[in-house]
Amino acid sequence: PPYPPHMQAPPPPAPAPAPAPASSSPSQLSSDPDILSTLSASESVASSLTEAATLAKRAFDAQGLQEQHIVLYGSLSLLRTEYVSVPQDRLPSLSDLLGRRALKEVQTSYITERSDVDFAVYQPDSRGASETVSRILALGKTQAWRHEQATVVPRFAVSQWTLVNHEGIKLDLTFFSDWAQFQRFSERQRSFRECFWESRNFLSSVFGQAGTTAFDAYIYVLKAFAVYVERTAFTSFQAVCLGLFVLQHSKMQRLALCPSGKWLFSHFLNFCRGFFENAKTRKGGVPVPSHSNTALDLSRGRMFRRVGQRSRAELFLVAAEEHCGVTSAEWQNVLHNSDPEAICEAAQSALRDWFGPEKAVQDPQKAFPGKAAPPRLPPPDFRPAALPSNEDSSPPPPPMDVV
């Protein structure tokens, strides 16, 4: 309306501030289900990866390869179960929820948008690898599968082939011509997945479904952190192995009323910041455990004196190496090509940017249990019903990335 001369019209309202850009950092993901829905692969990618794995298995069958000579590893092989709500005409009753009648069981895995399909195959015939690759390319002609690259690693009697289709889905094939090397690889897979499921089952047995969801979210955030560090400095498999070790070794599992993926991840970052920084000493000249003086054993959740000095950091599956009767000089080091400085710097940056500056200035050595014996996870009370016989990865080479 018109205003009297002695009054001025009020200024127009200020425009609403533009919404902040979306972020996929853990600080912007409010809950574990939010993390899972944001970082897990879409249905189309999951379907494409499954089709690629099925194509490879068809080729293996056509070549007459035996099942015990094939290992599917990587995220696609780590099967887990989720419960999703079933649409109903009425609100579910308490008995429906307790009996899970209002929920549907869905089988999925730990794949992301960046995941590949990974197979290890024992094939003693030197021509067998190229023949199997040719068979896959012939069977996958309609999806325009093509050969991208091939590498030979004589030390491990291995040849590695990468195939890719028109969607950009990659199929990584590792062929072993030596039975002993293939057996070692398989045993490392078994030891890794035992640690993986044991950790998940522990949180599930203590905290129920909340613990299970926290573990799954933790795994996805670890993978995201590996991308944040850069793949050349820290792979997703290395991040997951180190994250499992932190879950076993640190005191945090005795501190939480109900853990979350972000909470577990903050302890992981503190551990990385302390373990990968330059060596320090406590009062009395006792050295603080660090990558320069300490090796990590994922299979038993313990620290011990470094085995060698060829790599800048060391993490082993010692139980698998001992089972195979391998000397320490031949142990596969999961962290063989990691960059401790890059990991430490990224952990410090993530603590500051994702959890606030107060987290970044806390003493990182609080992530260590000091002189106390490291807690060991109890034997699992159960195994997932769909746990496959061939599962995840082992230290490279050959390639071991979970993603």
C-alpha positions as CSV (number, residue, x, y, z in Angstrom):
1,P,0.0,0.0,0.0
2,P,1.1,3.7,-0.4
3,Y,3.0,5.1,2.6
4,P,2.5,8.6,4.1
5,P,5.1,11.2,2.9
6,H,6.7,11.3,6.4
7,M,7.3,7.5,6.3
8,Q,9.6,5.6,4.0
9,A,8.8,2.2,2.7
10,P,10.8,-0.6,4.4
11,P,13.6,-1.9,2.3
12,P,12.9,-5.0,0.3
13,P,13.7,-8.3,2.1
14,A,17.2,-9.6,1.5
15,P,17.4,-12.5,-0.9
16,A,17.7,-15.9,0.7
17,P,21.3,-17.2,0.9
18,A,22.3,-19.7,-1.8
19,P,22.3,-23.3,-0.5
20,A,25.7,-24.6,0.4
21,P,27.1,-27.0,-2.2
22,A,26.5,-30.7,-1.4
23,S,29.5,-32.6,0.1
24,S,30.1,-36.3,0.4
25,S,32.6,-35.9,3.3
26,P,31.8,-37.8,6.5
27,S,31.0,-34.5,8.2
28,Q,28.0,-34.0,5.8
29,L,26.8,-37.6,6.2
30,S,24.5,-37.5,9.2
31,S,24.0,-41.2,9.9
32,D,25.4,-44.6,9.0
33,P,22.4,-45.4,6.6
34,D,23.2,-42.0,5.0
35,I,26.8,-43.1,4.4
36,L,25.8,-46.4,3.0
37,S,23.2,-45.0,0.6
38,T,25.7,-42.2,-0.6
39,L,28.9,-44.2,-1.0
40,S,27.6,-47.6,-2.1
41,A,27.3,-48.4,-5.8
42,S,24.1,-47.8,-7.7
43,E,21.9,-50.7,-8.9
44,S,23.1,-50.2,-12.5
45,V,26.8,-50.5,-11.5
46,A,26.0,-53.5,-9.3
47,S,24.2,-55.2,-12.1
48,S,27.0,-54.5,-14.6
49,L,29.6,-55.9,-12.2
50,T,27.6,-59.0,-11.6
51,E,27.1,-59.5,-15.4
52,A,30.9,-59.2,-15.9
53,A,31.6,-61.8,-13.2
54,T,29.1,-64.2,-14.8
55,L,30.7,-63.7,-18.2
56,A,34.1,-64.6,-16.8
57,K,32.7,-67.7,-15.1
58,R,31.1,-68.8,-18.4
59,A,34.5,-68.5,-20.0
60,F,36.2,-70.5,-17.2
61,D,33.6,-73.3,-17.6
62,A,34.2,-73.3,-21.3
63,Q,37.9,-73.7,-20.8
64,G,37.3,-76.6,-18.4
65,L,38.8,-74.8,-15.3
66,Q,38.1,-76.4,-12.0
67,E,36.2,-74.4,-9.3
68,Q,39.1,-74.9,-6.7
69,H,41.4,-73.2,-9.2
70,I,39.4,-70.0,-9.3
71,V,39.2,-67.3,-6.6
72,L,36.8,-64.3,-6.8
73,Y,38.1,-61.5,-4.7
74,G,37.4,-57.9,-4.2
75,S,34.3,-56.1,-2.9
76,L,32.0,-58.1,-5.1
77,S,32.9,-61.3,-3.3
78,L,32.2,-59.9,0.2
79,L,28.5,-60.6,0.5
80,R,26.4,-59.1,3.3
81,T,22.8,-58.9,4.2
82,E,20.7,-55.8,4.6
83,Y,17.1,-55.5,5.8
84,V,14.8,-53.0,4.0
85,S,11.3,-52.1,4.8
86,V,8.5,-53.8,3.0
87,P,5.7,-51.5,1.8
88,Q,2.5,-52.2,3.7
89,D,-1.1,-50.9,3.8
90,R,-0.9,-50.4,7.5
91,L,1.7,-49.4,10.1
92,P,3.8,-52.5,11.2
93,S,3.1,-53.7,14.7
94,L,5.8,-54.3,17.3
95,S,5.6,-58.1,16.7
96,D,6.1,-57.4,13.0
97,L,9.2,-55.5,13.6
98,L,10.6,-57.9,16.2
99,G,9.9,-60.8,14.0
100,R,11.2,-58.9,10.9
101,R,8.0,-59.6,9.1
102,A,8.0,-55.9,8.1
103,L,11.5,-56.2,6.7
104,K,12.9,-57.8,3.6
105,E,16.3,-59.5,3.5
106,V,18.4,-58.2,0.6
107,Q,21.8,-59.6,-0.3
108,T,24.4,-57.1,-1.4
109,S,28.2,-56.5,-1.1
110,Y,30.7,-53.7,-0.5
111,I,31.0,-52.4,-4.0
112,T,31.3,-48.7,-4.9
113,E,31.0,-46.8,-8.2
114,R,34.8,-47.4,-8.7
115,S,34.7,-51.2,-8.1
116,D,36.1,-53.7,-10.5
117,V,35.7,-57.5,-10.9
118,D,38.7,-59.4,-9.7
119,F,39.6,-63.1,-10.3
120,A,42.7,-65.1,-9.6
121,V,43.1,-68.3,-11.6
122,Y,45.5,-71.2,-11.5
123,Q,46.5,-72.2,-15.0
124,P,49.8,-74.0,-15.4
125,D,49.7,-73.9,-19.2
126,S,51.6,-70.9,-20.5
127,R,49.1,-70.5,-23.3
128,G,46.1,-71.0,-21.1
129,A,45.9,-67.4,-19.9
130,S,45.7,-65.9,-23.4
131,E,43.2,-68.5,-24.5
132,T,40.9,-67.8,-21.5
133,V,41.1,-64.0,-22.2
134,S,40.2,-64.7,-25.9
135,R,37.2,-66.7,-24.8
136,I,36.0,-63.9,-22.6
137,L,36.3,-61.4,-25.4
138,A,34.4,-63.7,-27.7
139,L,31.6,-64.3,-25.3
140,G,31.4,-60.6,-24.4
141,K,31.4,-59.3,-28.0
142,T,28.0,-57.7,-27.6
143,Q,29.2,-55.7,-24.6
144,A,32.3,-54.6,-26.6
145,W,34.8,-56.1,-24.2
146,R,38.4,-55.4,-25.2
147,H,41.9,-56.0,-23.9
148,E,43.3,-52.9,-22.1
149,Q,46.7,-54.1,-20.7
150,A,48.7,-57.1,-19.6
151,T,51.6,-57.4,-17.2
152,V,53.9,-60.4,-16.3
153,V,55.4,-60.7,-12.8
154,P,57.9,-63.6,-13.1
155,R,58.8,-63.5,-9.3
156,F,55.3,-64.7,-8.5
157,A,54.7,-66.8,-11.6
158,V,51.9,-64.4,-12.5
159,S,50.4,-62.7,-15.5
160,Q,47.8,-59.9,-15.0
161,W,45.3,-58.9,-17.6
162,T,42.8,-56.1,-17.6
163,L,39.7,-56.1,-19.8
164,V,37.1,-53.3,-20.1
165,N,33.7,-53.0,-21.8
166,H,31.7,-50.2,-23.3
167,E,30.4,-49.1,-19.9
168,G,33.9,-48.8,-18.4
169,I,33.5,-51.9,-16.2
170,K,36.9,-53.5,-15.7
171,L,37.6,-57.2,-15.3
172,D,41.0,-57.9,-13.7
173,L,42.4,-61.4,-14.2
174,T,45.5,-62.7,-12.4
175,F,46.8,-66.1,-13.7
176,F,49.1,-68.2,-11.6
177,S,51.3,-70.8,-13.3
178,D,52.8,-72.0,-10.0
179,W,50.6,-74.0,-7.7
180,A,52.4,-73.0,-4.5
181,Q,52.0,-69.3,-5.3
182,F,48.3,-69.8,-6.0
183,Q,47.9,-71.7,-2.7
184,R,49.5,-68.8,-0.8
185,F,47.3,-66.3,-2.5
186,S,44.2,-68.4,-1.6
187,E,45.3,-68.7,2.0
188,R,45.8,-65.0,2.3
189,Q,42.3,-64.5,1.0
190,R,40.9,-66.8,3.6
191,S,42.8,-65.1,6.4
192,F,41.7,-61.6,5.3
193,R,38.0,-62.5,5.1
194,E,38.2,-64.3,8.5
195,C,39.5,-61.0,10.1
196,F,36.9,-59.1,8.1
197,W,33.9,-61.1,9.2
198,E,35.2,-61.6,12.7
199,S,35.3,-57.9,13.2
200,R,31.8,-57.4,11.8
201,N,30.4,-60.2,13.9
202,F,32.0,-58.8,17.0
203,L,30.3,-55.4,16.6
204,S,27.0,-57.2,15.7
205,S,27.1,-59.4,18.8
206,V,27.8,-56.5,21.1
207,F,25.7,-53.7,19.6
208,G,23.2,-55.6,17.5
209,Q,22.1,-54.2,14.1
210,A,23.5,-50.8,15.1
211,G,26.9,-52.3,15.4
212,T,26.6,-54.1,12.0
213,T,25.5,-50.9,10.3
214,A,28.3,-49.0,11.9
215,F,30.9,-51.5,10.6
216,D,29.5,-51.4,7.1
217,A,29.5,-47.6,7.1
218,Y,33.1,-47.6,8.5
219,I,34.3,-49.8,5.6
220,Y,32.8,-47.4,3.0
221,V,34.3,-44.4,4.7
222,L,37.7,-46.1,4.7
223,K,37.4,-46.6,1.0
224,A,36.5,-42.9,0.6
225,F,39.5,-41.9,2.6
226,A,41.8,-44.0,0.3
227,V,40.5,-41.9,-2.6
228,Y,41.1,-38.8,-0.6
229,V,44.7,-39.7,0.0
230,E,45.3,-40.7,-3.6
231,R,45.4,-44.2,-5.0
232,T,49.2,-44.2,-5.6
233,A,49.8,-43.5,-1.9
234,F,47.1,-45.6,-0.3
235,T,44.8,-48.1,-1.9
236,S,41.4,-49.0,-0.7
237,F,42.5,-52.5,0.3
238,Q,45.3,-51.1,2.4
239,A,42.8,-48.7,4.0
240,V,40.4,-51.5,4.9
241,C,43.2,-53.7,6.3
242,L,44.5,-50.9,8.4
243,G,41.0,-50.0,9.5
244,L,40.4,-53.6,10.6
245,F,43.7,-53.6,12.6
246,V,42.7,-50.4,14.4
247,L,39.3,-51.9,15.2
248,Q,41.1,-54.9,16.8
249,H,44.0,-53.2,18.4
250,S,42.8,-49.9,19.9
251,K,40.9,-49.3,23.1
252,M,37.9,-47.7,21.3
253,Q,35.7,-50.9,21.4
254,R,35.5,-50.6,25.2
255,L,34.5,-46.9,25.1
256,A,31.3,-46.7,23.0
257,L,27.8,-47.1,24.2
258,C,26.8,-47.5,20.6
259,P,29.4,-46.9,17.9
260,S,28.9,-45.3,14.5
261,G,30.9,-45.4,11.3
262,K,32.0,-41.8,11.7
263,W,33.1,-42.5,15.3
264,L,35.1,-45.5,14.3
265,F,36.6,-43.5,11.5
266,S,37.8,-40.7,13.8
267,H,39.8,-43.3,15.8
268,F,41.2,-44.6,12.6
269,L,42.4,-41.1,11.6
270,N,44.0,-40.6,15.0
271,F,45.8,-43.9,14.7
272,C,47.1,-43.1,11.2
273,R,48.3,-39.6,12.4
274,G,50.2,-41.2,15.2
275,F,51.6,-44.3,13.5
276,F,52.7,-42.7,10.2
277,E,54.3,-39.5,11.7
278,N,58.0,-39.3,12.4
279,A,59.3,-41.6,15.2
280,K,59.0,-40.2,18.7
281,T,60.0,-41.4,22.2
282,R,58.2,-41.5,25.5
283,K,59.6,-40.6,28.8
284,G,62.6,-42.8,29.6
285,G,63.6,-43.1,26.0
286,V,61.0,-45.7,25.1
287,P,60.2,-45.4,21.4
288,V,56.6,-44.8,20.4
289,P,55.3,-47.4,18.0
290,S,55.5,-46.0,14.4
291,H,55.8,-47.2,10.9
292,S,59.6,-46.9,11.1
293,N,60.0,-49.3,13.9
294,T,56.9,-51.4,14.1
295,A,55.1,-53.9,11.9
296,L,51.4,-54.8,12.2
297,D,49.8,-58.2,12.2
298,L,46.2,-58.1,11.0
299,S,45.5,-61.8,11.6
300,R,46.2,-61.4,15.4
301,G,45.7,-57.7,16.0
302,R,49.2,-57.1,17.4
303,M,52.3,-55.0,16.8
304,F,55.8,-56.5,16.5
305,R,59.3,-55.5,15.4
306,R,59.7,-54.7,11.7
307,V,60.7,-57.6,9.5
308,G,62.7,-55.6,6.9
309,Q,63.4,-52.1,5.7
310,R,62.6,-52.4,2.0
311,S,59.2,-50.9,2.4
312,R,58.3,-47.7,4.4
313,A,55.6,-49.5,6.3
314,E,54.6,-53.1,7.1
315,L,51.3,-54.9,7.6
316,F,51.1,-58.7,7.3
317,L,48.6,-61.6,7.7
318,V,51.1,-63.6,9.7
319,A,48.7,-66.5,10.4
320,A,48.4,-67.1,6.7
321,E,52.2,-66.9,6.1
322,E,52.8,-69.4,8.9
323,H,50.1,-71.7,7.6
324,C,51.9,-71.8,4.3
325,G,55.3,-72.3,5.9
326,V,56.7,-69.2,4.2
327,T,59.9,-67.6,5.6
328,S,59.6,-64.0,6.8
329,A,61.6,-62.8,3.8
330,E,58.8,-64.0,1.5
331,W,55.9,-62.6,3.5
332,Q,53.5,-60.4,1.5
333,N,53.4,-56.9,2.9
334,V,50.0,-55.2,2.5
335,L,51.6,-51.7,2.9
336,H,54.5,-52.4,0.5
337,N,53.9,-49.3,-1.7
338,S,52.1,-47.0,0.8
339,D,53.3,-43.5,1.4
340,P,53.3,-42.8,5.2
341,E,53.8,-39.1,4.9
342,A,50.8,-38.7,2.5
343,I,48.7,-40.9,4.8
344,C,49.7,-38.9,7.9
345,E,49.0,-35.6,6.2
346,A,45.7,-36.7,4.9
347,A,44.6,-38.0,8.3
348,Q,45.5,-34.7,9.9
349,S,43.6,-32.8,7.2
350,A,40.6,-35.0,7.5
351,L,40.4,-34.7,11.3
352,R,40.5,-30.9,10.9
353,D,38.1,-30.6,8.0
354,W,35.6,-33.4,8.8
355,F,35.6,-33.4,12.6
356,G,36.7,-29.9,13.6
357,P,40.0,-28.3,14.7
358,E,39.7,-29.7,18.3
359,K,40.1,-33.2,17.0
360,A,43.2,-32.3,15.0
361,V,45.1,-31.1,18.1
362,Q,44.4,-34.1,20.3
363,D,47.3,-36.4,21.2
364,P,47.4,-39.1,18.5
365,Q,49.1,-41.5,20.9
366,K,45.8,-41.9,22.7
367,A,44.9,-44.2,19.9
368,F,47.4,-46.7,21.2
369,P,46.7,-49.0,24.2
370,G,50.1,-48.4,25.7
371,K,51.5,-51.3,27.6
372,A,48.2,-53.1,27.9
373,A,47.8,-56.3,25.8
374,P,45.9,-55.6,22.7
375,P,42.3,-56.8,22.8
376,R,41.6,-59.8,20.6
377,L,38.2,-60.2,19.0
378,P,36.4,-63.3,20.3
379,P,35.6,-66.1,17.9
380,P,32.5,-65.3,15.8
381,D,29.3,-66.9,17.0
382,F,28.0,-67.1,13.4
383,R,29.0,-66.6,9.8
384,P,26.8,-65.0,7.1
385,A,24.7,-67.6,5.6
386,A,25.8,-66.6,2.1
387,L,29.6,-66.4,2.8
388,P,31.2,-67.4,-0.4
389,S,34.1,-69.9,-0.5
390,N,36.2,-67.5,-2.6
391,E,36.5,-64.0,-1.3
392,D,38.4,-60.8,-1.0
393,S,41.9,-59.7,-1.6
394,S,45.4,-60.1,-0.3
395,P,48.5,-58.1,-0.4
396,P,49.9,-57.1,-3.9
397,P,51.4,-58.1,-6.1
398,P,49.2,-59.5,-7.6
399,P,46.6,-56.7,-7.2
400,M,44.7,-56.9,-4.0
401,D,42.4,-53.8,-3.8
402,V,39.1,-54.4,-2.2
403,V,37.5,-51.9,-4.6
